[in-house]
Amino acid sequence: MWTSDQVPEQSTAPLNPRKAVVPRPGRHRRPMTVLKTQKDKASRRKLVLLIVVVVVLLLGLLATAAYFIKQLIDSKYFFCMRSVKFIPIDKACDGIDDCAGGEDEMTCVSNVKVNTTFPVRLMTNQHILQVYSPGSGWRSVCSDDWTQQHTETACKQLGYTYNPRSTYIQVSDLISSLKTGPFTAIRPGTTTTPTYQATIDRSVCKSGSVISLSCSDCGQVGLQDRIVGGTDAFIEDWPWQVSLQQGGSHRCGGSLVSLNWVVTAAHCFTGNKKEVSRWRVVSGRTYMGTLGGSYVDRIIVNGDYDAERSDYDVALMRLSSPITVGVGHKPVCLPPKAFDLPAKSSLVVTGWGYLEENGKVSPSLQKASVPLIDRATCSSPSMYGGAITQRMICAGFLEGKVDACQGDSGGPLVYFTSSKWHLVGIVSWGVGCARQGRPGVYSNVEEMINWIYTVIEKNP
């Protein structure tokens, strides 16, 4: 029998002794979570990207909706900023003040008659410089004592000026009506005086020659290679062509004739189209677009315009800031006086107008070559009779098929000579589009060149 003295003493040592673990500062147990994989991170990035794309799309849709809503409102109403109210667009520019302070009558199309003679012009396709005075009439300017400064002074008065140059033309090489004068010559020391004020009459030119001016690079384009029956065109070949737009819609065509002036048709501004701030001039585009464009600060209609007869159908638009000349933006040349287009001259009309009568506006610029029709034929009883005035010319095919149409109004009819394109006509009117025996009728630019030059000079 074991006695108490024989019971072993209880040990505190572990049965399986191991090396003691000494805790180290900063060492902690890792949380019991699953580690993120590369796949999870990629999914999260995709989700964030998707959210960003959706937000951008929503913002884009909202901006687009806001733009079209504004265009719709602008097409129906005029907003009076001072009195903070909308009025129907028909009440703007109606001669009655509907907004506080007559705000709705301040920026409207104006009508200007010109009863004076613009005192400087270029004559014939030789571009002979002539000046005018009430006492002596028109006189060709001799090259006697002529300088480069005189060239710059004369060209400045004629509008768009770029690298102005002058050449001498022998009097013997002039057309018969100009060979015998009258002539005039520059007085010494008058380099900056307006040309028509700086001359003295001469019976003959001492030098035996007169001045021919080339004032700009107008009408020059690169190598040449719908209008009903026309073909696709590129704005680089017709860089003066512009789209006149109101409320985001194409209304008429027009032609750049300087860096901030557009020639178009008076009939484009009838009805509720007289509020200037609603118009934009979109240039430099082959394909029709409605965003952007140049603002307009003046629209001036020929005061002699007769809506019933479409006579004197010409207007000018002044851009708020000048365009920058480039391959898609360049003025066309205005024609000299006595241009005398040869019979059946091949002319070109361009625009985004209807491709067929009662059709739709073309999304792409169109061009068509049409022959000049002599006045006797166009004003014959079988065609347009007495409706054709001196301010009109006709062009097209008697059998129809090729013609300008709705939407081309105000656009250019141009003629190429002396390495330049000249604006000889403005799309004005016609019976239908491309009908047999009903060619297009165009405003005769040469007949209204005095009005164009005068208005541009008085509104610098």
C-alpha positions in Angstrom: 0.0 0.0 0.0 1.2 3.3 -1.0 1.2 6.0 1.7 0.6 9.7 1.1 4.2 10.2 1.2 4.4 8.0 -1.9 1.9 10.0 -4.2 3.8 11.8 -6.8 3.7 15.6 -6.7 1.5 17.2 -9.5 3.6 18.6 -12.3 2.8 21.9 -14.1 5.0 21.0 -17.1 3.2 20.3 -20.3 3.1 16.7 -21.4 4.5 17.7 -24.8 6.9 20.5 -24.2 7.5 22.9 -27.1 9.7 25.9 -27.5 8.0 28.9 -26.0 6.7 31.5 -28.5 7.7 35.0 -27.5 5.3 37.6 -28.9 6.9 40.3 -31.1 5.8 43.9 -31.2 3.7 44.8 -34.2 2.8 41.2 -35.1 -1.0 40.6 -35.3 -3.3 37.9 -36.5 -4.6 38.5 -39.9 -8.3 39.0 -40.2 -10.2 36.0 -41.4 -11.3 37.4 -44.8 -11.1 36.1 -48.3 -8.3 37.8 -50.4 -9.5 39.9 -53.4 -8.6 38.4 -56.7 -7.6 40.3 -59.9 -11.0 39.3 -61.4 -12.8 41.1 -58.6 -10.8 44.3 -59.2 -11.4 44.2 -62.9 -15.2 43.8 -62.3 -15.1 46.9 -60.0 -13.3 48.9 -62.6 -15.8 47.9 -65.3 -18.7 48.9 -63.0 -17.2 52.4 -62.4 -16.6 52.8 -66.2 -20.1 51.8 -67.0 -21.5 54.3 -64.5 -19.3 57.1 -66.0 -20.5 56.2 -69.6 -24.2 56.2 -68.6 -23.8 59.6 -66.8 -22.0 61.1 -69.9 -24.7 59.7 -72.2 -27.5 61.1 -70.0 -25.8 64.5 -69.9 -25.4 64.4 -73.7 -29.1 63.5 -74.2 -30.1 66.3 -71.8 -27.9 68.8 -73.7 -29.2 67.7 -77.0 -32.8 67.9 -75.8 -32.2 71.3 -74.4 -30.7 72.5 -77.7 -33.7 71.3 -79.7 -36.2 72.6 -77.2 -34.4 76.0 -77.4 -34.5 75.8 -81.2 -38.2 75.0 -81.1 -39.0 77.9 -78.7 -36.8 80.3 -80.8 -38.8 79.3 -83.9 -42.1 80.3 -82.3 -41.3 83.0 -79.8 -39.1 86.1 -79.2 -37.8 86.5 -75.6 -38.0 90.0 -74.2 -35.0 90.2 -71.8 -36.0 93.5 -70.1 -39.6 92.6 -69.4 -38.8 88.9 -69.1 -41.5 87.5 -71.3 -42.1 85.7 -74.5 -44.0 87.1 -77.5 -45.0 85.3 -80.7 -42.2 85.6 -83.3 -44.6 87.2 -85.7 -44.8 90.3 -83.4 -41.0 90.8 -83.6 -40.0 93.4 -86.3 -43.6 94.3 -87.1 -43.2 98.0 -86.4 -44.9 97.8 -83.0 -43.1 97.8 -79.7 -44.3 94.7 -77.8 -41.3 94.5 -75.5 -40.1 97.1 -73.0 -38.1 99.8 -74.7 -39.0 98.4 -78.1 -36.5 95.6 -77.7 -38.3 93.5 -80.4 -37.8 96.2 -83.0 -34.1 96.9 -82.5 -32.4 94.2 -84.5 -34.4 93.9 -87.6 -33.8 93.7 -91.4 -33.4 97.1 -92.8 -34.3 98.4 -96.3 -31.8 100.7 -98.1 -32.3 102.6 -101.3 -29.2 103.9 -103.1 -29.7 107.0 -105.3 -26.1 107.9 -105.7 -23.3 106.6 -107.9 -20.5 104.7 -106.3 -17.5 106.7 -107.6 -15.0 103.8 -108.3 -15.5 100.8 -110.5 -13.7 98.3 -112.7 -14.7 98.0 -116.3 -14.8 95.0 -118.7 -13.0 91.8 -118.1 -9.8 93.7 -118.3 -10.7 95.3 -115.0 -9.9 98.9 -116.1 -10.1 101.3 -113.2 -12.6 104.2 -113.7 -13.7 107.0 -111.4 -16.8 109.1 -111.4 -17.7 112.8 -110.8 -21.1 114.4 -111.4 -19.6 116.9 -113.8 -17.4 114.6 -115.9 -19.0 111.2 -115.6 -17.0 108.1 -115.8 -13.3 108.3 -116.8 -10.6 105.7 -117.2 -7.5 106.3 -115.0 -4.2 106.8 -116.9 -1.1 105.1 -115.5 0.7 108.5 -115.4 2.4 108.9 -112.0 0.6 105.9 -110.6 2.2 104.2 -107.6 1.6 101.1 -105.4 0.1 103.3 -102.8 -2.5 104.5 -105.3 -3.3 100.8 -106.0 -3.9 100.1 -102.3 -6.0 103.2 -101.9 -8.3 102.4 -104.8 -8.6 98.7 -103.9 -9.4 99.5 -100.3 -12.5 101.4 -101.5 -13.6 98.4 -103.6 -13.9 96.2 -100.5 -12.1 92.9 -100.0 -8.4 93.6 -100.4 -5.5 91.1 -100.4 -2.2 91.6 -102.1 -3.5 94.4 -104.4 -1.8 94.7 -107.7 -2.0 96.9 -110.8 -0.9 96.5 -114.4 -0.8 98.8 -117.4 -3.1 98.2 -120.3 -2.3 100.0 -123.6 -5.1 102.3 -124.7 -4.9 100.7 -128.1 -5.9 97.3 -126.5 -9.1 98.6 -125.0 -12.6 97.9 -126.4 -13.6 100.5 -129.0 -15.9 102.5 -126.6 -13.0 103.1 -124.2 -10.2 103.9 -126.6 -11.2 107.6 -127.1 -11.7 108.3 -123.4 -12.5 110.3 -121.5 -9.4 109.9 -119.3 -8.1 111.2 -116.0 -4.8 111.0 -114.2 -3.6 111.1 -110.6 -2.3 114.4 -109.2 1.1 114.2 -107.6 1.1 114.0 -103.8 -2.3 112.4 -103.4 -1.4 108.8 -102.6 -3.9 108.5 -99.7 -6.6 110.7 -101.1 -9.6 108.7 -102.4 -8.9 108.0 -106.0 -12.0 109.8 -107.4 -11.0 113.0 -105.5 -7.3 112.8 -106.5 -7.5 113.0 -110.3 -7.5 115.6 -113.0 -9.1 115.2 -116.4 -6.9 114.5 -119.5 -7.8 114.3 -123.2 -5.2 111.6 -123.6 -2.9 109.5 -121.4 0.7 110.7 -121.6 1.9 107.2 -120.9 -0.4 105.7 -123.5 -1.8 103.2 -121.0 -4.5 102.9 -118.3 -4.6 101.1 -114.9 -6.0 97.6 -114.5 -6.6 96.5 -110.9 -6.4 93.1 -109.2 -7.4 93.8 -105.6 -7.6 90.3 -104.0 -7.4 86.6 -104.3 -11.1 86.3 -104.6 -12.6 83.6 -106.8 -9.4 81.4 -106.7 -9.7 77.7 -105.8 -7.8 74.5 -106.3 -7.9 72.3 -109.4 -11.5 71.7 -110.5 -12.0 68.3 -111.5 -28.3 68.6 -105.8 -29.5 71.2 -107.6 -32.0 69.2 -109.8 -30.0 67.1 -112.2 -26.7 68.2 -110.5 -23.8 66.3 -109.0 -22.0 66.2 -105.7 -19.7 69.1 -105.0 -17.0 69.9 -102.5 -16.8 73.2 -100.6 -13.1 73.5 -101.4 -14.0 74.0 -105.0 -16.8 76.5 -104.1 -15.5 78.1 -100.9 -17.7 81.2 -101.1 -20.9 79.1 -100.8 -22.6 79.5 -97.4 -25.8 78.3 -95.8 -28.1 80.9 -94.2 -29.9 79.3 -91.3 -32.7 80.3 -88.9 -33.8 78.3 -86.0 -31.3 75.6 -86.8 -32.7 75.0 -90.3 -31.3 75.8 -93.7 -33.3 78.6 -95.4 -31.2 80.0 -98.2 -27.9 80.0 -99.8 -25.5 82.9 -100.0 -22.0 84.0 -101.3 -19.1 85.4 -99.4 -17.9 88.6 -101.3 -15.5 89.8 -98.5 -14.4 88.6 -95.1 -17.5 89.8 -93.4 -20.1 90.3 -96.1 -22.5 87.8 -97.7 -24.6 88.5 -100.9 -28.0 86.8 -101.0 -31.6 87.3 -102.2 -34.0 89.8 -100.7 -36.9 87.3 -100.7 -35.1 85.2 -98.1 -36.2 87.7 -95.4 -39.9 88.0 -95.9 -42.6 87.1 -93.4 -41.3 86.3 -89.9 -37.7 86.1 -91.0 -36.8 89.7 -90.2 -35.2 89.3 -86.8 -31.5 89.6 -87.3 -30.2 87.7 -84.2 -32.0 84.5 -85.3 -29.8 84.1 -88.4 -26.5 82.2 -88.6 -24.2 81.9 -91.6 -22.6 78.4 -91.8 -19.6 78.3 -94.0 -16.8 75.9 -95.0 -18.9 72.7 -95.1 -19.7 70.3 -97.9 -22.3 68.4 -95.8 -25.2 70.3 -94.3 -24.7 71.1 -90.6 -26.7 73.2 -88.2 -24.3 73.6 -85.3 -22.1 76.6 -85.0 -21.9 79.2 -87.7 -21.2 83.0 -87.7 -23.4 85.5 -86.0 -25.0 88.3 -88.1 -25.3 91.9 -87.0 -26.8 93.5 -90.1 -29.2 92.4 -92.8 -29.8 95.0 -95.5 -32.4 94.5 -98.3 -32.4 96.5 -101.4 -35.0 99.2 -100.8 -36.3 98.9 -104.4 -37.1 95.1 -103.9 -40.5 94.3 -105.5 -41.8 91.1 -104.0 -44.6 90.7 -106.6 -42.2 90.9 -109.5 -39.1 89.6 -107.7 -37.3 92.6 -109.1 -34.1 94.0 -107.3 -33.9 90.7 -105.5 -30.7 91.3 -103.6 -29.7 91.6 -99.9 -26.5 91.8 -97.9 -25.6 90.2 -94.6 -22.8 91.5 -92.4 -21.1 89.0 -90.2 -20.3 90.0 -86.6 -16.7 89.0 -87.0 -14.8 88.3 -90.2 -14.2 84.8 -91.5 -10.7 83.4 -91.7 -9.6 82.7 -95.2 -8.9 79.0 -95.9 -9.5 76.3 -98.4 -13.2 76.1 -97.4 -13.6 79.9 -96.8 -12.8 82.3 -99.6 -14.8 85.2 -101.2 -16.0 85.1 -104.8 -15.2 88.1 -107.1 -17.8 90.6 -107.8 -18.1 91.2 -111.6 -16.8 94.4 -113.3 -19.1 96.6 -115.2 -19.7 95.7 -118.9 -18.7 92.1 -118.2 -20.6 91.1 -121.3 -21.0 87.4 -120.8 -20.7 85.6 -124.2 -23.8 84.0 -125.6 -24.5 80.6 -124.1 -21.7 81.0 -121.5 -21.3 78.0 -119.3 -22.2 79.0 -115.7 -22.3 77.0 -112.5 -25.0 77.1 -109.8 -24.4 75.5 -106.4 -26.5 74.9 -103.3 -28.2 72.4 -100.9 -31.6 72.9 -102.3 -34.3 70.4 -103.3 -33.1 67.6 -105.5 -36.5 67.5 -107.2 -39.6 69.7 -107.2 -41.4 69.5 -103.9 -38.6 67.3 -102.6 -36.2 67.6 -99.7 -33.0 69.7 -99.0 -29.9 67.9 -100.1 -27.5 66.8 -97.2 -24.5 67.4 -99.5 -23.6 70.4 -101.6 -24.6 70.1 -105.2 -23.4 71.8 -108.4 -24.8 72.1 -111.9 -23.5 73.6 -115.1 -26.1 75.7 -116.9 -25.9 77.7 -120.1 -26.7 81.4 -120.2 -30.0 82.1 -122.1 -30.1 85.4 -124.0 -32.6 88.0 -122.8 -34.6 87.9 -126.0 -35.3 84.2 -125.7 -36.1 84.4 -122.0 -38.5 87.3 -122.3 -40.3 85.8 -125.3 -44.1 85.2 -124.9 -43.5 81.5 -124.9 -41.3 81.7 -121.9 -41.5 84.5 -119.3 -42.5 87.5 -121.4 -42.5 90.9 -119.6 -41.6 89.3 -116.2 -37.9 89.6 -117.1 -36.4 92.9 -116.1 -33.0 94.4 -116.6 -32.1 93.2 -113.1 -32.5 89.6 -114.1 -30.7 87.0 -116.2 -31.8 83.5 -117.2 -29.8 80.3 -117.3 -30.7 76.6 -117.8 -31.8 74.2 -120.5 -34.9 74.8 -122.5 -35.7 71.1 -122.2 -35.4 71.3 -118.4 -33.9 68.5 -116.3 -31.2 70.7 -114.7 -32.1 73.7 -112.5 -31.9 75.4 -109.1 -34.8 74.7 -106.8 -36.2 75.6 -103.4 -33.5 76.0 -100.8 -31.0 77.2 -103.4 -32.4 80.8 -103.2 -29.8 83.4 -102.6 -27.0 81.1 -103.7 -24.4 81.8 -106.3 -24.4 81.6 -110.1 -20.7 82.0 -111.1 -18.7 82.3 -114.3 -15.0 81.5 -114.7 -12.7 83.9 -116.6 -9.2 85.4 -116.2 -8.4 82.6 -113.7 -11.1 83.7 -111.3 -14.7 82.9 -110.5 -17.1 85.8 -110.7 -20.6 86.1 -109.1 -22.8 87.0 -112.0 -26.2 85.9 -110.6 -28.2 85.2 -107.4 -30.7 82.4 -107.4 -34.0 84.2 -107.4 -37.1 82.6 -109.0 -38.6 80.3 -111.6 -41.7 78.3 -112.4 -41.3 74.9 -110.7 -37.9 73.2 -110.9 -36.3 72.0 -114.1 -39.5 72.2 -116.1 -39.4 72.3 -119.8 -39.4 75.9 -121.1 -39.1 77.3 -117.6 -35.4 78.0 -116.9 -34.1 79.5 -113.7 -34.2 83.3 -113.2 -31.3 84.9 -111.4 -30.7 88.4 -110.0 -28.2 90.2 -112.3 -25.3 91.1 -110.0 -23.7 93.5 -112.5 -26.8 95.6 -112.7 -26.8 95.9 -108.9 -23.1 96.3 -108.2 -23.5 100.0 -107.5 -25.9 99.2 -104.6 -23.6 96.5 -103.3 -20.5 98.6 -103.2 -22.4 101.6 -101.7 -24.0 99.6 -98.9 -20.7 97.9 -98.0 -18.8 101.2 -97.9 -21.5 102.9 -95.7 -21.5 100.0 -93.2 -17.8 99.3 -92.4 
